Structure formats: structure tokens, C-alpha cells
Amino acid sequence: MLNTLPAPASPFNEESASDRIRARLRKAGRMFRANDNIADLIDDGELDELRSEVEHRMKEVLGALVIDTDNDHNSAGTARRVAKMFIDEVFAGRYRAAPPVTSFPNVSRLNELMIVGPIRFRSACSHHLCPIMGKLWIGILPNTDANLIGLSKYARLCDWIMSRPQIQEEAVTMLADELERRIRPDGLAIVMEADHFCMRWRGVKDEQPVMTSSIMRGAFLKDEALRRDFLELRNGA
Ligand SMILES: Nc1nc2c(ncn2[C@@H]2O[C@H](COP(=O)(O)OP(=O)(O)OP(=O)(O)O)[C@@H](O)[C@H]2O)c(=O)[nH]1
């Protein structure tokens, strides 16, 4: 006799929130890769629905891992916790709009190198969803006619971009694009160093390697002395 298992009871037999959001994204011709922000196509109340949907699916994953979430006091609330962690914390940069960024005119027409850092960040790799922990430095050669942004906003924008499943090469480019769009500097440099837990906790299980990526744009590409100043001052930061 065939051992047919009943389909798990699902509260999502109707169109789910993720179905609706996906349909909207496709209609708008938008990508929804792991590191894309989709906040503008999520309607009011849908984040609550998404949280419940992820909880339900996560409970199924735990079931597939043969963990008895009904009788294990430690994992009984895990599906709900993981859903909240993904949507409201570690991947919040996908579901939340960009933080408000105050800008003000460059009244003193500053056009000397400024460096912000180290800014600590937390992310996760798109491949295994393992943590990535790192720090970065941003070098800016401001444009005398463009606006400046508040110092704390560099860290806030960085957190917004890093709180998504990422690969480091794309994360550093995304951050550079976002900063260029907002402050239109004459030059922008970023150095990012990160520790990838997919190489520590699992896989090769090597404690040592740190991945370093850098981006140099505008004046930092053309002016070797400026580039050197940034790299030297960063070491002292
Ligand atoms: N280029 C790049 N690679 C990354 C990053 N984060 C993780 N990786 C690597 O991406 C690879 C994941 O793809 P696969 O090689 O298919 O995965 P795997 O077979 O589980 O690999 P192992 O980690 O070697 O066990 C691993 O080599 C990771 O170390 C990143 O930010 N950039």
C-alpha cells in the first residue's frame, strides 16, 4: 500500500502575501534578488502577513529536519523567532525603505579628503545565509557645489544595504552607488574587510581569512597621492 502523507495544513491556500508581492514586482519589471530592496512594492499590513508566512514555512523546514517542535520546549518558538529575525532584523534592508538622510549645503566649500570609519557592519552571505561581520572605511572628496550628509547617515545607509543576503563584491558596489547618488562627491573610496562565517563555522572551517574589497571612484582613481592618503589615514583610524 502506498504510504501517502496528507499535505501539511497551510493557512496559505489562498494567494499568499509573497505571491501578491511577487506578482507586483514582476508586473513592474523589477528584480527581487536576495540583495534587492522591495519596500516600495509592499503594501500596509503585508509585512505582518509575510512574517506569518515565513513562520509557517520555517516550521515546515524544522519538521523536514525531523525536529519535534510540538514537544521540544527549546524549538517550539523557533519558527516565529526566525521569521521575525529575517524580516525585522538581519534582512530588514530588503523590506524597509531607506533611512531618512538629512543633507545640508557645503557652505564652507570643503573639498579636502574626509574619512569615516571604521563602520562596523553585519550581513549574511546569499549562498548559505551565514553571517558576514566586518568593518569599512569611506573616503570622500566632497564636491564644493553638492550637499553634505550627516556623519551618522553613513553608518545608517551601510546598515540598510548590508542587512540583506549579500556577496561582498556586490555589497561594496551597492554602497558606493548609493553614496554617489546622494552626495555626488568628486571622489569616493571604500575599503571593506569582512569575516565570512560560511568559511569559519562550516565549509573549510578556517578561522583566518578576511576578505578585503576596495572601490575607488572619481578623483581617487586618477590621483595616486589622494588614494595613498586615504589608505594611510585609514590605517590610523
Ligand atoms: N566571492 C565571494 N564568495 C563568497 C562570499 N561569501 C561566501 N563566498 C563563497 O561562496 C562559495 C559558495 O558556493 P559553493 O562553492 O557552490 O558552495 P559550497 O560547495 O558549499 O562551498 P564550500 O564553502 O567550499 O563548502 C564558497 O566558496 C564561499 O566561501 C562573498 O562575499 N564573495
The ligand as an SDF file (V2000), in Angstrom:
LIG
                    3D

 32 34  0  0  0  0  0  0  0  0999 V2000
   33.1890   35.8380   -3.9980 N   0  0  0  0  0  0  0  0  0  0  0  0
   32.5470   35.6450   -2.8380 C   0  0  0  0  0  0  0  0  0  0  0  0
   32.4190   34.3810   -2.3980 N   0  0  0  0  0  0  0  0  0  0  0  0
   31.7850   34.2030   -1.2240 C   0  0  0  0  0  0  0  0  0  0  0  0
   31.2730   35.2600   -0.4610 C   0  0  0  0  0  0  0  0  0  0  0  0
   30.6940   34.7400    0.6480 N   0  0  0  0  0  0  0  0  0  0  0  0
   30.8500   33.4020    0.5440 C   0  0  0  0  0  0  0  0  0  0  0  0
   31.5240   33.0630   -0.5650 N   0  0  0  0  0  0  0  0  0  0  0  0
   31.9370   31.7330   -1.1060 C   0  0  0  0  0  0  0  0  0  0  0  0
   30.9660   31.2650   -1.9990 O   0  0  0  0  0  0  0  0  0  0  0  0
   31.1110   29.8720   -2.1840 C   0  0  0  0  0  0  0  0  0  0  0  0
   29.7320   29.2100   -2.1250 C   0  0  0  0  0  0  0  0  0  0  0  0
   29.4930   28.4750   -3.2550 O   0  0  0  0  0  0  0  0  0  0  0  0
   29.8310   26.8810   -3.4520 P   0  0  0  0  0  0  0  0  0  0  0  0
   31.2890   26.7140   -3.6490 O   0  0  0  0  0  0  0  0  0  0  0  0
   28.9100   26.4100   -4.5150 O   0  0  0  0  0  0  0  0  0  0  0  0
   29.3690   26.2790   -2.0320 O   0  0  0  0  0  0  0  0  0  0  0  0
   29.9050   25.0590   -1.2050 P   0  0  0  0  0  0  0  0  0  0  0  0
   30.0730   23.8620   -2.0680 O   0  0  0  0  0  0  0  0  0  0  0  0
   29.0330   24.9380   -0.0130 O   0  0  0  0  0  0  0  0  0  0  0  0
   31.3540   25.5910   -0.8550 O   0  0  0  0  0  0  0  0  0  0  0  0
   32.2960   25.3910    0.4270 P   0  0  0  0  0  0  0  0  0  0  0  0
   32.1240   26.6320    1.2520 O   0  0  0  0  0  0  0  0  0  0  0  0
   33.6860   25.3130   -0.1390 O   0  0  0  0  0  0  0  0  0  0  0  0
   31.8750   24.1500    1.1370 O   0  0  0  0  0  0  0  0  0  0  0  0
   32.0330   29.4050   -1.0860 C   0  0  0  0  0  0  0  0  0  0  0  0
   33.3040   29.1960   -1.6580 O   0  0  0  0  0  0  0  0  0  0  0  0
   32.0820   30.5980   -0.1270 C   0  0  0  0  0  0  0  0  0  0  0  0
   33.2790   30.6740    0.5930 O   0  0  0  0  0  0  0  0  0  0  0  0
   31.4440   36.5890   -0.9530 C   0  0  0  0  0  0  0  0  0  0  0  0
   31.0270   37.5890   -0.3720 O   0  0  0  0  0  0  0  0  0  0  0  0
   32.0840   36.7070   -2.1560 N   0  0  0  0  0  0  0  0  0  0  0  0
  1  2  1  0
  2  3  2  0
  2 32  1  0
  3  4  1  0
  4  5  2  0
  4  8  1  0
  5  6  1  0
  5 30  1  0
  6  7  2  0
  7  8  1  0
  8  9  1  0
  9 10  1  0
  9 28  1  0
 10 11  1  0
 11 12  1  0
 11 26  1  0
 12 13  1  0
 13 14  1  0
 14 15  2  0
 14 16  1  0
 14 17  1  0
 17 18  1  0
 18 19  2  0
 18 20  1  0
 18 21  1  0
 21 22  1  0
 22 23  2  0
 22 24  1  0
 22 25  1  0
 26 27  1  0
 26 28  1  0
 28 29  1  0
 30 31  2  0
 30 32  1  0
M  END
$$$$
